[in-house]
């Protein structure tokens, strides 16, 4: 897996995703949640890229945010 974004870069990327994709972050997080049961980070990123034609950075930011929120729910 490649190096993760800094927190600032991650937040900036998330802020740009709705403008670039036409869909809100909440929609993308729901897409990941309802998508195939993939376990590995890179599998989820590849699925988003292939299925939804997302740029690598956008897909990576969405999956990272999904994982962060999922971990927070488990606490």
Steps between C-alpha positions, in 0.01 A plus 500: 500500500624845422566769757191654661417865455571747776189605695495838325534345155227249584259778607581706189441197278166427667394861450568476124330165438141633473606758242703249299254209514161665539427289809528584869738314728204343683386347170845359432524356852162333450625362166798340674276367778255345254770380260662158488643355819863584439734494797823657379541875455652467154217269385242761598697773323531288185129418507402867529736594219378226268130508581458877532787635290653696787850641508739308724533782754125545530437128544778478757362795698148355499615158622724658763210712629273195497753306708545790744126534557452126528773479765342790691163320507662193657629697802 
